[in-house]
Amino acid sequence: MKIKLGIRGNSDQVSAIIIKLDDLMLVTADNLFLSGTESRANIGKSIVSLLESLSCVDNQIEIGETIIPMIESELYIEEGILNKFITEKEPSEEEKSINQMKRSRE
């Protein structure tokens, strides 16, 4: 299963965390911008727990490099925790051919 973790909002104001599981999209119910510290910390623990459960099975988890620090700081998650859930994706045929062309030029 392909799992993507994202945000609703921007770097100044994260309003929700989005978890997309194939065709299913889960969005946090609380507006994170208005939530208190305890609520954010609980959401962070829940998301880490969910990702731990999902990573035990052969799932592909994608989290953008730019949003990892935003999610970790907004939800009071220890820095670097989300990095352990990212699985390396196989490059597409197009990416493989581009990489091969780059190597041949060097």
C-alpha positions in Angstrom: 0.0 0.0 0.0 1.2 3.5 -0.8 1.0 5.9 2.1 1.6 9.6 1.9 1.8 12.0 4.8 1.2 15.7 4.1 -0.1 19.0 5.6 -2.9 21.4 4.9 -1.7 24.9 5.2 1.8 26.3 4.8 5.0 26.7 6.7 3.6 29.6 8.7 0.3 28.0 9.6 -0.2 24.2 9.6 -3.9 23.6 10.0 -4.2 19.9 9.5 -2.2 16.7 8.9 -3.3 14.6 6.0 -2.6 10.8 5.7 -3.4 9.4 2.3 -3.7 5.6 2.0 -4.2 4.7 -1.6 -7.7 6.2 -2.3 -8.5 6.9 1.3 -7.6 10.3 2.8 -7.6 10.9 6.5 -7.4 14.5 7.9 -7.0 15.5 11.5 -10.2 16.8 13.0 -8.7 19.5 15.0 -7.4 22.7 13.5 -3.8 22.5 14.6 -3.3 26.3 14.4 -6.0 26.7 17.1 -5.1 23.5 19.1 -3.3 23.6 22.4 0.1 22.0 23.1 -1.5 18.8 24.7 -3.7 18.2 21.8 -0.9 18.6 19.3 1.4 16.3 21.3 -1.4 13.6 21.4 -1.9 13.9 17.7 1.8 13.5 17.2 2.0 10.4 19.3 -1.0 8.9 17.5 0.5 9.5 14.1 3.9 8.0 15.1 2.0 5.0 16.5 0.0 4.6 13.2 3.1 4.9 11.1 4.9 2.3 13.3 2.0 -0.1 12.7 1.9 0.6 9.0 5.6 0.3 8.5 5.7 -3.3 10.0 3.9 -4.5 6.8 5.3 -4.0 3.3 4.0 -0.5 2.8 5.6 2.3 0.9 5.5 5.5 3.1 6.3 8.8 1.6 6.9 12.0 3.5 8.2 15.1 1.8 11.6 16.3 3.0 10.4 19.8 3.4 7.4 19.0 5.5 9.1 16.6 7.9 10.5 19.4 10.1 7.1 21.2 10.0 5.2 18.2 11.2 7.7 17.3 13.8 7.8 20.8 15.3 4.0 21.4 15.1 3.2 18.0 16.8 6.1 18.0 19.2 7.6 14.9 17.7 11.3 14.2 18.4 13.4 15.5 15.5 14.3 12.7 13.0 11.5 10.3 14.1 9.6 10.6 10.9 12.7 9.9 8.8 12.8 6.3 10.0 9.4 5.6 8.3 10.3 6.7 4.8 10.9 3.8 2.5 13.0 4.2 -0.5 10.9 4.1 -3.6 11.9 2.3 -6.8 12.7 4.8 -9.5 10.4 4.8 -12.5 11.6 3.8 -15.9 11.8 7.4 -16.9 13.9 8.3 -13.9 16.2 5.3 -14.6 16.8 6.4 -18.2 17.5 10.0 -17.1 20.0 8.8 -14.5 21.6 6.6 -17.0 22.0 9.5 -19.5 23.5 11.7 -16.7 26.1 9.0 -15.9 27.0 8.5 -19.6 27.7 12.2 -19.9 30.2 12.1 -17.0 
